[in-house]
Amino acid sequence: METGKRHKRPRRSFTDEFKAEVVKKVLSSGKTAGQVARELDLTETAVRHWVKQSQVDRGKGPPGALTTAEKEELAALRKEVRELREDREILKKAAAFFAKHQK
C-alpha cells in the first residue's frame, strides 16, 4: 500500500433495525454521532446520515426533505416511468415496422 493513501473499507450493509438502534443510542446517550460511530466501528458520515433521516421521518427535518417512504416511492415511480418509456419506444418501432410492410 502506498504511503499517504487511506485504506478503503469494503461497502457494508446494515438492517433497518440496526440503524434504528444506532440512532436511538445517539439520541438517548448524549454522545455525538462521531463517538457512537467510533464505538461501533462505523463511519461518522453514515451515522450522521441515519440520525438526520430519522429526524426527517419523524417530521422534524427541514421543509421539503423526503421521508424514507417518500424516497422509496419516488424510486419506484422513476423505475416505472423508465420501463414505460422503453415499452413505448418498442411499440413505436413495431408500429413503424408493420406500417411499412402493410403496403
C-alpha angles and dihedrals in degrees: 000000000000119000116251095030123107121234109251112226117221115254112266130195127215133198121249088245092056091048091050091052091050091049090048090051092051094047098042103037098054089232122131123252088250093055093049091045092054092047092053097036093245131134115265090225092058093049092048090049092051092050092048092048090048090055091049090050089053092051095254098108130103118288112277095020112139121236120228091258091051091050091051091049092048091051091049092049092048090051091049092050091050091050093047091051090051090049091049092051091051091050092048091052092046092050091050091048094051093043089054093050096043093074 
